Amino acid sequence: MKKAYRVKKNSEFQEILRTGRSFANRELVIYFKRKSTDQDHFRIGISVGKKIGNAVTRNRIKRIIREAFLQLEEDIVPNVDIIIIARKPTVHMNSTQVKRSISHLLKKQRLFK
């Protein structure tokens, strides 16, 4: 995933968490905020807490989430910033299960084209 597709600044993270809408399932929490500017692509930020596991486990989960968004890239609306927070059950999930969970949440909130 290109760096232009990521929310990196702490101030942007905090703004999305504070003013954006949230929804969740058992594995993931998603905060999103629609942007008024014409972005030609969505942006994501990923957060995996230390309670999930050690650094290797947390980085593996982040890679799997990024890969799922890369596969769903054409279907997601372009003018939105998304923050993903992983929960404990994601440790035992493979990439297809994570992709299915993300798709379910995005369809629920109409973030697909």
PAROBA-869002 format. One record per atom (N, C-alpha, C, CB): x, y, z; residue number from 1. Coordinates in nm, 2 decimals, always signed. Glycine has a CB too. Layout:
! residues N
+--------+--------+--------+------+
!      X !      Y !      Z ! resi !
+--------+--------+--------+------+
!      X !      Y !      Z !  NUM !
...
+--------+--------+--------+------+
END
This chain:
! residues 113
+--------+--------+--------+------+
!      X !      Y !      Z ! resi !
+--------+--------+--------+------+
!  +0.08 !  -0.12 !  +0.00 !    1 !
!  +0.00 !  +0.00 !  +0.00 !    1 !
!  +0.09 !  +0.12 !  +0.00 !    1 !
!  -0.10 !  +0.00 !  +0.12 !    1 !
!  +0.06 !  +0.22 !  -0.09 !    2 !
!  +0.14 !  +0.34 !  -0.10 !    2 !
!  +0.12 !  +0.43 !  +0.02 !    2 !
!  +0.10 !  +0.42 !  -0.23 !    2 !
!  +0.22 !  +0.51 !  +0.05 !    3 !
!  +0.22 !  +0.60 !  +0.17 !    3 !
!  +0.11 !  +0.70 !  +0.15 !    3 !
!  +0.35 !  +0.66 !  +0.19 !    3 !
!  +0.07 !  +0.74 !  +0.03 !    4 !
!  -0.03 !  +0.84 !  +0.01 !    4 !
!  -0.17 !  +0.78 !  +0.05 !    4 !
!  -0.04 !  +0.88 !  -0.14 !    4 !
!  -0.18 !  +0.65 !  +0.07 !    5 !
!  -0.31 !  +0.59 !  +0.11 !    5 !
!  -0.32 !  +0.57 !  +0.26 !    5 !
!  -0.32 !  +0.45 !  +0.05 !    5 !
!  -0.22 !  +0.63 !  +0.34 !    6 !
!  -0.22 !  +0.61 !  +0.48 !    6 !
!  -0.24 !  +0.74 !  +0.56 !    6 !
!  -0.08 !  +0.55 !  +0.52 !    6 !
!  -0.31 !  +0.72 !  +0.67 !    7 !
!  -0.32 !  +0.84 !  +0.76 !    7 !
!  -0.21 !  +0.82 !  +0.86 !    7 !
!  -0.46 !  +0.84 !  +0.84 !    7 !
!  -0.11 !  +0.91 !  +0.87 !    8 !
!  +0.01 !  +0.89 !  +0.94 !    8 !
!  +0.02 !  +0.99 !  +1.06 !    8 !
!  +0.13 !  +0.91 !  +0.86 !    8 !
!  -0.03 !  +1.11 !  +1.05 !    9 !
!  -0.01 !  +1.21 !  +1.15 !    9 !
!  -0.11 !  +1.18 !  +1.27 !    9 !
!  -0.04 !  +1.35 !  +1.10 !    9 !
!  -0.06 !  +1.20 !  +1.39 !   10 !
!  -0.14 !  +1.18 !  +1.51 !   10 !
!  -0.26 !  +1.27 !  +1.52 !   10 !
!  -0.05 !  +1.20 !  +1.63 !   10 !
!  -0.24 !  +1.40 !  +1.47 !   11 !
!  -0.35 !  +1.49 !  +1.47 !   11 !
!  -0.46 !  +1.45 !  +1.38 !   11 !
!  -0.30 !  +1.63 !  +1.43 !   11 !
!  -0.43 !  +1.39 !  +1.27 !   12 !
!  -0.53 !  +1.34 !  +1.18 !   12 !
!  -0.60 !  +1.22 !  +1.24 !   12 !
!  -0.47 !  +1.30 !  +1.04 !   12 !
!  -0.52 !  +1.13 !  +1.30 !   13 !
!  -0.58 !  +1.01 !  +1.37 !   13 !
!  -0.68 !  +1.06 !  +1.48 !   13 !
!  -0.47 !  +0.93 !  +1.44 !   13 !
!  -0.64 !  +1.15 !  +1.56 !   14 !
!  -0.72 !  +1.20 !  +1.67 !   14 !
!  -0.85 !  +1.27 !  +1.62 !   14 !
!  -0.65 !  +1.30 !  +1.76 !   14 !
!  -0.84 !  +1.34 !  +1.51 !   15 !
!  -0.96 !  +1.41 !  +1.45 !   15 !
!  -1.06 !  +1.31 !  +1.40 !   15 !
!  -0.92 !  +1.50 !  +1.34 !   15 !
!  -1.01 !  +1.20 !  +1.33 !   16 !
!  -1.10 !  +1.10 !  +1.28 !   16 !
!  -1.17 !  +1.02 !  +1.40 !   16 !
!  -1.03 !  +1.00 !  +1.19 !   16 !
!  -1.09 !  +0.99 !  +1.50 !   17 !
!  -1.14 !  +0.92 !  +1.62 !   17 !
!  -1.24 !  +1.01 !  +1.69 !   17 !
!  -1.03 !  +0.88 !  +1.71 !   17 !
!  -1.22 !  +1.14 !  +1.70 !   18 !
!  -1.31 !  +1.23 !  +1.77 !   18 !
!  -1.43 !  +1.27 !  +1.70 !   18 !
!  -1.23 !  +1.36 !  +1.81 !   18 !
!  -1.42 !  +1.29 !  +1.57 !   19 !
!  -1.54 !  +1.35 !  +1.49 !   19 !
!  -1.60 !  +1.25 !  +1.40 !   19 !
!  -1.50 !  +1.47 !  +1.42 !   19 !
!  -1.53 !  +1.13 !  +1.37 !   20 !
!  -1.58 !  +1.04 !  +1.28 !   20 !
!  -1.68 !  +0.94 !  +1.34 !   20 !
!  -1.47 !  +0.96 !  +1.22 !   20 !
!  -1.75 !  +0.87 !  +1.25 !   21 !
!  -1.84 !  +0.77 !  +1.29 !   21 !
!  -1.77 !  +0.63 !  +1.31 !   21 !
!  -1.96 !  +0.75 !  +1.19 !   21 !
!  -1.82 !  +0.55 !  +1.41 !   22 !
!  -1.76 !  +0.42 !  +1.43 !   22 !
!  -1.86 !  +0.31 !  +1.43 !   22 !
!  -1.69 !  +0.43 !  +1.57 !   22 !
!  -1.81 !  +0.19 !  +1.40 !   23 !
!  -1.89 !  +0.07 !  +1.40 !   23 !
!  -1.79 !  -0.04 !  +1.41 !   23 !
!  -1.98 !  +0.06 !  +1.27 !   23 !
!  -1.84 !  -0.16 !  +1.46 !   24 !
!  -1.75 !  -0.27 !  +1.49 !   24 !
!  -1.82 !  -0.40 !  +1.47 !   24 !
!  -1.70 !  -0.25 !  +1.63 !   24 !
!  -1.74 !  -0.50 !  +1.46 !   25 !
!  -1.78 !  -0.64 !  +1.48 !   25 !
!  -1.69 !  -0.70 !  +1.58 !   25 !
!  -1.78 !  -0.72 !  +1.34 !   25 !
!  -1.69 !  -0.83 !  +1.59 !   26 !
!  -1.61 !  -0.90 !  +1.70 !   26 !
!  -1.46 !  -0.88 !  +1.68 !   26 !
!  -1.64 !  -1.04 !  +1.70 !   26 !
!  -1.41 !  -0.87 !  +1.55 !   27 !
!  -1.27 !  -0.86 !  +1.53 !   27 !
!  -1.21 !  -0.72 !  +1.51 !   27 !
!  -1.24 !  -0.94 !  +1.40 !   27 !
!  -1.29 !  -0.63 !  +1.45 !   28 !
!  -1.24 !  -0.50 !  +1.41 !   28 !
!  -1.33 !  -0.39 !  +1.45 !   28 !
!  -1.21 !  -0.49 !  +1.26 !   28 !
!  -1.27 !  -0.27 !  +1.48 !   29 !
!  -1.35 !  -0.15 !  +1.50 !   29 !
!  -1.30 !  -0.05 !  +1.39 !   29 !
!  -1.32 !  -0.08 !  +1.64 !   29 !
!  -1.40 !  +0.01 !  +1.32 !   30 !
!  -1.37 !  +0.10 !  +1.21 !   30 !
!  -1.43 !  +0.24 !  +1.24 !   30 !
!  -1.42 !  +0.05 !  +1.07 !   30 !
!  -1.34 !  +0.34 !  +1.24 !   31 !
!  -1.38 !  +0.48 !  +1.24 !   31 !
!  -1.37 !  +0.54 !  +1.10 !   31 !
!  -1.30 !  +0.56 !  +1.35 !   31 !
!  -1.46 !  +0.61 !  +1.06 !   32 !
!  -1.44 !  +0.68 !  +0.93 !   32 !
!  -1.50 !  +0.82 !  +0.93 !   32 !
!  -1.51 !  +0.59 !  +0.82 !   32 !
!  -1.44 !  +0.90 !  +0.84 !   33 !
!  -1.49 !  +1.03 !  +0.82 !   33 !
!  -1.48 !  +1.07 !  +0.68 !   33 !
!  -1.40 !  +1.13 !  +0.91 !   33 !
!  -1.59 !  +1.11 !  +0.63 !   34 !
!  -1.60 !  +1.15 !  +0.48 !   34 !
!  -1.53 !  +1.29 !  +0.47 !   34 !
!  -1.74 !  +1.16 !  +0.43 !   34 !
!  -1.45 !  +1.30 !  +0.36 !   35 !
!  -1.38 !  +1.43 !  +0.34 !   35 !
!  -1.46 !  +1.51 !  +0.24 !   35 !
!  -1.24 !  +1.40 !  +0.29 !   35 !
!  -1.46 !  +1.64 !  +0.26 !   36 !
!  -1.53 !  +1.73 !  +0.16 !   36 !
!  -1.45 !  +1.76 !  +0.04 !   36 !
!  -1.57 !  +1.86 !  +0.23 !   36 !
!  -1.31 !  +1.75 !  +0.06 !   37 !
!  -1.23 !  +1.77 !  -0.06 !   37 !
!  -1.23 !  +1.66 !  -0.15 !   37 !
!  -1.08 !  +1.80 !  -0.01 !   37 !
!  -1.19 !  +1.68 !  -0.27 !   38 !
!  -1.19 !  +1.58 !  -0.37 !   38 !
!  -1.06 !  +1.49 !  -0.36 !   38 !
!  -1.21 !  +1.64 !  -0.51 !   38 !
!  -1.07 !  +1.39 !  -0.28 !   39 !
!  -0.95 !  +1.30 !  -0.28 !   39 !
!  -0.98 !  +1.20 !  -0.39 !   39 !
!  -0.95 !  +1.23 !  -0.14 !   39 !
!  -0.87 !  +1.16 !  -0.45 !   40 !
!  -0.88 !  +1.06 !  -0.56 !   40 !
!  -0.87 !  +0.92 !  -0.51 !   40 !
!  -0.78 !  +1.09 !  -0.67 !   40 !
!  -0.84 !  +0.91 !  -0.38 !   41 !
!  -0.83 !  +0.77 !  -0.32 !   41 !
!  -0.87 !  +0.79 !  -0.17 !   41 !
!  -0.69 !  +0.71 !  -0.34 !   41 !
!  -0.90 !  +0.67 !  -0.11 !   42 !
!  -0.93 !  +0.67 !  +0.04 !   42 !
!  -0.79 !  +0.66 !  +0.11 !   42 !
!  -1.01 !  +0.54 !  +0.07 !   42 !
!  -0.79 !  +0.69 !  +0.24 !   43 !
!  -0.67 !  +0.67 !  +0.32 !   43 !
!  -0.71 !  +0.59 !  +0.44 !   43 !
!  -0.62 !  +0.81 !  +0.37 !   43 !
!  -0.62 !  +0.51 !  +0.49 !   44 !
!  -0.64 !  +0.42 !  +0.61 !   44 !
!  -0.53 !  +0.44 !  +0.71 !   44 !
!  -0.65 !  +0.27 !  +0.57 !   44 !
!  -0.57 !  +0.42 !  +0.83 !   45 !
!  -0.47 !  +0.42 !  +0.94 !   45 !
!  -0.50 !  +0.29 !  +1.02 !   45 !
!  -0.48 !  +0.55 !  +1.04 !   45 !
!  -0.40 !  +0.23 !  +1.07 !   46 !
!  -0.42 !  +0.10 !  +1.14 !   46 !
!  -0.36 !  +0.11 !  +1.27 !   46 !
!  -0.35 !  -0.02 !  +1.06 !   46 !
!  -0.44 !  +0.06 !  +1.37 !   47 !
!  -0.39 !  +0.06 !  +1.51 !   47 !
!  -0.41 !  -0.08 !  +1.57 !   47 !
!  -0.47 !  +0.17 !  +1.59 !   47 !
!  -0.30 !  -0.14 !  +1.62 !   48 !
!  -0.30 !  -0.27 !  +1.69 !   48 !
!  -0.24 !  -0.25 !  +1.82 !   48 !
!  -0.23 !  -0.38 !  +1.60 !   48 !
!  -0.32 !  -0.26 !  +1.93 !   49 !
!  -0.27 !  -0.24 !  +2.07 !   49 !
!  -0.17 !  -0.34 !  +2.12 !   49 !
!  -0.38 !  -0.23 !  +2.16 !   49 !
!  -0.10 !  -0.31 !  +2.22 !   50 !
!  +0.00 !  -0.40 !  +2.28 !   50 !
!  -0.06 !  -0.52 !  +2.35 !   50 !
!  +0.09 !  -0.33 !  +2.38 !   50 !
!  -0.19 !  -0.52 !  +2.38 !   51 !
!  -0.26 !  -0.63 !  +2.44 !   51 !
!  -0.28 !  -0.74 !  +2.34 !   51 !
!  -0.39 !  -0.59 !  +2.50 !   51 !
!  -0.27 !  -0.71 !  +2.21 !   52 !
!  -0.29 !  -0.81 !  +2.11 !   52 !
!  -0.18 !  -0.92 !  +2.11 !   52 !
!  -0.30 !  -0.75 !  +1.97 !   52 !
!  -0.05 !  -0.87 !  +2.12 !   53 !
!  +0.06 !  -0.96 !  +2.12 !   53 !
!  +0.19 !  -0.89 !  +2.11 !   53 !
!  +0.05 !  -1.06 !  +2.01 !   53 !
!  +0.30 !  -0.96 !  +2.08 !   54 !
!  +0.43 !  -0.90 !  +2.07 !   54 !
!  +0.44 !  -0.82 !  +1.93 !   54 !
!  +0.54 !  -1.00 !  +2.08 !   54 !
!  +0.55 !  -0.76 !  +1.90 !   55 !
!  +0.57 !  -0.68 !  +1.78 !   55 !
!  +0.55 !  -0.76 !  +1.66 !   55 !
!  +0.70 !  -0.61 !  +1.78 !   55 !
!  +0.60 !  -0.88 !  +1.66 !   56 !
!  +0.59 !  -0.97 !  +1.54 !   56 !
!  +0.44 !  -0.99 !  +1.51 !   56 !
!  +0.66 !  -1.10 !  +1.56 !   56 !
!  +0.36 !  -1.02 !  +1.61 !   57 !
!  +0.22 !  -1.05 !  +1.59 !   57 !
!  +0.14 !  -0.92 !  +1.54 !   57 !
!  +0.15 !  -1.10 !  +1.72 !   57 !
!  +0.17 !  -0.81 !  +1.60 !   58 !
!  +0.11 !  -0.69 !  +1.57 !   58 !
!  +0.14 !  -0.65 !  +1.42 !   58 !
!  +0.15 !  -0.57 !  +1.66 !   58 !
!  +0.26 !  -0.66 !  +1.38 !   59 !
!  +0.30 !  -0.63 !  +1.25 !   59 !
!  +0.24 !  -0.72 !  +1.15 !   59 !
!  +0.46 !  -0.63 !  +1.23 !   59 !
!  +0.23 !  -0.85 !  +1.18 !   60 !
!  +0.16 !  -0.94 !  +1.09 !   60 !
!  +0.02 !  -0.90 !  +1.07 !   60 !
!  +0.17 !  -1.09 !  +1.15 !   60 !
!  -0.05 !  -0.86 !  +1.17 !   61 !
!  -0.19 !  -0.82 !  +1.16 !   61 !
!  -0.20 !  -0.70 !  +1.07 !   61 !
!  -0.25 !  -0.79 !  +1.30 !   61 !
!  -0.11 !  -0.60 !  +1.09 !   62 !
!  -0.11 !  -0.48 !  +1.01 !   62 !
!  -0.09 !  -0.51 !  +0.86 !   62 !
!  +0.00 !  -0.38 !  +1.05 !   62 !
!  +0.00 !  -0.61 !  +0.83 !   63 !
!  +0.03 !  -0.65 !  +0.69 !   63 !
!  -0.10 !  -0.71 !  +0.63 !   63 !
!  +0.15 !  -0.74 !  +0.69 !   63 !
!  -0.16 !  -0.79 !  +0.71 !   64 !
!  -0.28 !  -0.86 !  +0.66 !   64 !
!  -0.39 !  -0.76 !  +0.63 !   64 !
!  -0.33 !  -0.97 !  +0.76 !   64 !
!  -0.41 !  -0.66 !  +0.72 !   65 !
!  -0.52 !  -0.56 !  +0.70 !   65 !
!  -0.48 !  -0.47 !  +0.57 !   65 !
!  -0.53 !  -0.47 !  +0.82 !   65 !
!  -0.36 !  -0.44 !  +0.56 !   66 !
!  -0.32 !  -0.36 !  +0.44 !   66 !
!  -0.34 !  -0.44 !  +0.31 !   66 !
!  -0.17 !  -0.32 !  +0.45 !   66 !
!  -0.31 !  -0.56 !  +0.31 !   67 !
!  -0.33 !  -0.65 !  +0.20 !   67 !
!  -0.48 !  -0.66 !  +0.16 !   67 !
!  -0.27 !  -0.79 !  +0.22 !   67 !
!  -0.56 !  -0.67 !  +0.26 !   68 !
!  -0.71 !  -0.68 !  +0.24 !   68 !
!  -0.76 !  -0.55 !  +0.18 !   68 !
!  -0.78 !  -0.70 !  +0.37 !   68 !
!  -0.71 !  -0.43 !  +0.22 !   69 !
!  -0.75 !  -0.31 !  +0.16 !   69 !
!  -0.70 !  -0.29 !  +0.02 !   69 !
!  -0.70 !  -0.19 !  +0.25 !   69 !
!  -0.58 !  -0.35 !  +0.00 !   70 !
!  -0.52 !  -0.34 !  -0.14 !   70 !
!  -0.61 !  -0.42 !  -0.23 !   70 !
!  -0.38 !  -0.40 !  -0.14 !   70 !
!  -0.66 !  -0.53 !  -0.19 !   71 !
!  -0.75 !  -0.62 !  -0.27 !   71 !
!  -0.89 !  -0.55 !  -0.29 !   71 !
!  -0.76 !  -0.75 !  -0.21 !   71 !
!  -0.93 !  -0.47 !  -0.20 !   72 !
!  -1.06 !  -0.41 !  -0.21 !   72 !
!  -1.06 !  -0.27 !  -0.26 !   72 !
!  -1.13 !  -0.41 !  -0.07 !   72 !
!  -0.94 !  -0.22 !  -0.30 !   73 !
!  -0.91 !  -0.08 !  -0.34 !   73 !
!  -1.01 !  -0.02 !  -0.44 !   73 !
!  -0.77 !  -0.07 !  -0.39 !   73 !
!  -1.05 !  -0.10 !  -0.54 !   74 !
!  -1.13 !  -0.04 !  -0.65 !   74 !
!  -1.28 !  -0.02 !  -0.60 !   74 !
!  -1.13 !  -0.13 !  -0.77 !   74 !
!  -1.32 !  -0.10 !  -0.50 !   75 !
!  -1.46 !  -0.10 !  -0.45 !   75 !
!  -1.49 !  +0.01 !  -0.34 !   75 !
!  -1.49 !  -0.23 !  -0.40 !   75 !
!  -1.39 !  +0.07 !  -0.28 !   76 !
!  -1.41 !  +0.16 !  -0.17 !   76 !
!  -1.42 !  +0.30 !  -0.22 !   76 !
!  -1.29 !  +0.15 !  -0.07 !   76 !
!  -1.52 !  +0.38 !  -0.17 !   77 !
!  -1.54 !  +0.52 !  -0.21 !   77 !
!  -1.41 !  +0.60 !  -0.18 !   77 !
!  -1.66 !  +0.58 !  -0.13 !   77 !
!  -1.38 !  +0.69 !  -0.27 !   78 !
!  -1.25 !  +0.76 !  -0.27 !   78 !
!  -1.24 !  +0.87 !  -0.16 !   78 !
!  -1.22 !  +0.82 !  -0.40 !   78 !
!  -1.35 !  +0.94 !  -0.12 !   79 !
!  -1.35 !  +1.05 !  -0.04 !   79 !
!  -1.37 !  +1.02 !  +0.11 !   79 !
!  -1.45 !  +1.16 !  -0.08 !   79 !
!  -1.29 !  +0.93 !  +0.16 !   80 !
!  -1.31 !  +0.89 !  +0.30 !   80 !
!  -1.18 !  +0.85 !  +0.37 !   80 !
!  -1.41 !  +0.76 !  +0.31 !   80 !
!  -1.16 !  +0.89 !  +0.49 !   81 !
!  -1.05 !  +0.84 !  +0.58 !   81 !
!  -1.10 !  +0.74 !  +0.67 !   81 !
!  -0.98 !  +0.97 !  +0.65 !   81 !
!  -1.02 !  +0.63 !  +0.69 !   82 !
!  -1.07 !  +0.52 !  +0.77 !   82 !
!  -0.96 !  +0.48 !  +0.87 !   82 !
!  -1.10 !  +0.39 !  +0.68 !   82 !
!  -1.00 !  +0.46 !  +0.99 !   83 !
!  -0.91 !  +0.41 !  +1.10 !   83 !
!  -0.96 !  +0.27 !  +1.14 !   83 !
!  -0.90 !  +0.50 !  +1.22 !   83 !
!  -0.87 !  +0.17 !  +1.13 !   84 !
!  -0.90 !  +0.03 !  +1.17 !   84 !
!  -0.83 !  +0.00 !  +1.30 !   84 !
!  -0.85 !  -0.07 !  +1.06 !   84 !
!  -0.90 !  -0.04 !  +1.40 !   85 !
!  -0.85 !  -0.09 !  +1.53 !   85 !
!  -0.87 !  -0.24 !  +1.54 !   85 !
!  -0.91 !  -0.01 !  +1.65 !   85 !
!  -0.77 !  -0.31 !  +1.55 !   86 !
!  -0.78 !  -0.46 !  +1.56 !   86 !
!  -0.81 !  -0.50 !  +1.70 !   86 !
!  -0.65 !  -0.53 !  +1.51 !   86 !
!  -0.89 !  -0.60 !  +1.72 !   87 !
!  -0.92 !  -0.66 !  +1.85 !   87 !
!  -0.86 !  -0.79 !  +1.86 !   87 !
!  -1.08 !  -0.67 !  +1.87 !   87 !
!  -0.86 !  -0.85 !  +1.98 !   88 !
!  -0.80 !  -0.98 !  +2.01 !   88 !
!  -0.82 !  -1.09 !  +1.92 !   88 !
!  -0.84 !  -1.02 !  +2.15 !   88 !
!  -0.94 !  -1.12 !  +1.87 !   89 !
!  -0.96 !  -1.23 !  +1.78 !   89 !
!  -0.89 !  -1.23 !  +1.65 !   89 !
!  -1.11 !  -1.24 !  +1.75 !   89 !
!  -0.84 !  -1.11 !  +1.61 !   90 !
!  -0.77 !  -1.10 !  +1.48 !   90 !
!  -0.64 !  -1.18 !  +1.48 !   90 !
!  -0.74 !  -0.96 !  +1.44 !   90 !
!  -0.59 !  -1.21 !  +1.60 !   91 !
!  -0.46 !  -1.29 !  +1.61 !   91 !
!  -0.48 !  -1.43 !  +1.54 !   91 !
!  -0.42 !  -1.31 !  +1.76 !   91 !
!  -0.59 !  -1.49 !  +1.55 !   92 !
!  -0.62 !  -1.62 !  +1.50 !   92 !
!  -0.68 !  -1.62 !  +1.36 !   92 !
!  -0.71 !  -1.70 !  +1.60 !   92 !
!  -0.69 !  -1.51 !  +1.30 !   93 !
!  -0.75 !  -1.50 !  +1.16 !   93 !
!  -0.64 !  -1.50 !  +1.05 !   93 !
!  -0.84 !  -1.37 !  +1.15 !   93 !
!  -0.68 !  -1.56 !  +0.94 !   94 !
!  -0.60 !  -1.56 !  +0.82 !   94 !
!  -0.64 !  -1.44 !  +0.73 !   94 !
!  -0.60 !  -1.69 !  +0.74 !   94 !
!  -0.58 !  -1.42 !  +0.62 !   95 !
!  -0.60 !  -1.31 !  +0.54 !   95 !
!  -0.74 !  -1.31 !  +0.48 !   95 !
!  -0.50 !  -1.30 !  +0.43 !   95 !
!  -0.79 !  -1.42 !  +0.44 !   96 !
!  -0.93 !  -1.42 !  +0.38 !   96 !
!  -1.04 !  -1.39 !  +0.48 !   96 !
!  -0.96 !  -1.56 !  +0.32 !   96 !
!  -1.02 !  -1.43 !  +0.61 !   97 !
!  -1.11 !  -1.40 !  +0.71 !   97 !
!  -1.11 !  -1.25 !  +0.75 !   97 !
!  -1.08 !  -1.48 !  +0.84 !   97 !
!  -0.99 !  -1.19 !  +0.75 !   98 !
!  -0.98 !  -1.05 !  +0.77 !   98 !
!  -1.05 !  -0.97 !  +0.66 !   98 !
!  -0.83 !  -1.01 !  +0.79 !   98 !
!  -1.02 !  -1.01 !  +0.54 !   99 !
!  -1.08 !  -0.95 !  +0.42 !   99 !
!  -1.23 !  -0.95 !  +0.43 !   99 !
!  -1.03 !  -1.01 !  +0.29 !   99 !
!  -1.29 !  -1.07 !  +0.46 !  100 !
!  -1.43 !  -1.09 !  +0.48 !  100 !
!  -1.49 !  -1.00 !  +0.59 !  100 !
!  -1.46 !  -1.24 !  +0.51 !  100 !
!  -1.42 !  -0.99 !  +0.70 !  101 !
!  -1.46 !  -0.90 !  +0.81 !  101 !
!  -1.46 !  -0.76 !  +0.77 !  101 !
!  -1.37 !  -0.92 !  +0.93 !  101 !
!  -1.36 !  -0.71 !  +0.70 !  102 !
!  -1.35 !  -0.57 !  +0.65 !  102 !
!  -1.46 !  -0.54 !  +0.55 !  102 !
!  -1.21 !  -0.54 !  +0.59 !  102 !
!  -1.48 !  -0.64 !  +0.46 !  103 !
!  -1.59 !  -0.62 !  +0.36 !  103 !
!  -1.73 !  -0.61 !  +0.42 !  103 !
!  -1.59 !  -0.74 !  +0.26 !  103 !
!  -1.75 !  -0.69 !  +0.52 !  104 !
!  -1.88 !  -0.69 !  +0.59 !  104 !
!  -1.90 !  -0.55 !  +0.66 !  104 !
!  -1.88 !  -0.80 !  +0.70 !  104 !
!  -1.80 !  -0.50 !  +0.72 !  105 !
!  -1.81 !  -0.37 !  +0.79 !  105 !
!  -1.83 !  -0.26 !  +0.69 !  105 !
!  -1.69 !  -0.34 !  +0.88 !  105 !
!  -1.76 !  -0.26 !  +0.58 !  106 !
!  -1.77 !  -0.15 !  +0.48 !  106 !
!  -1.90 !  -0.16 !  +0.41 !  106 !
!  -1.65 !  -0.16 !  +0.38 !  106 !
!  -1.96 !  -0.28 !  +0.38 !  107 !
!  -2.09 !  -0.29 !  +0.32 !  107 !
!  -2.20 !  -0.23 !  +0.41 !  107 !
!  -2.12 !  -0.43 !  +0.28 !  107 !
!  -2.18 !  -0.26 !  +0.54 !  108 !
!  -2.28 !  -0.22 !  +0.64 !  108 !
!  -2.29 !  -0.07 !  +0.64 !  108 !
!  -2.24 !  -0.27 !  +0.78 !  108 !
!  -2.18 !  +0.00 !  +0.63 !  109 !
!  -2.18 !  +0.15 !  +0.63 !  109 !
!  -2.18 !  +0.22 !  +0.49 !  109 !
!  -2.06 !  +0.20 !  +0.71 !  109 !
!  -2.20 !  +0.14 !  +0.39 !  110 !
!  -2.21 !  +0.19 !  +0.25 !  110 !
!  -2.09 !  +0.26 !  +0.21 !  110 !
!  -2.33 !  +0.28 !  +0.24 !  110 !
!  -1.97 !  +0.21 !  +0.24 !  111 !
!  -1.85 !  +0.27 !  +0.20 !  111 !
!  -1.79 !  +0.20 !  +0.07 !  111 !
!  -1.74 !  +0.25 !  +0.31 !  111 !
!  -1.87 !  +0.11 !  +0.01 !  112 !
!  -1.84 !  +0.06 !  -0.12 !  112 !
!  -1.91 !  +0.14 !  -0.23 !  112 !
!  -1.88 !  -0.09 !  -0.13 !  112 !
!  -1.85 !  +0.14 !  -0.35 !  113 !
!  -1.91 !  +0.21 !  -0.46 !  113 !
!  -2.03 !  +0.14 !  -0.51 !  113 !
!  -1.80 !  +0.23 !  -0.58 !  113 !
+--------+--------+--------+------+
END
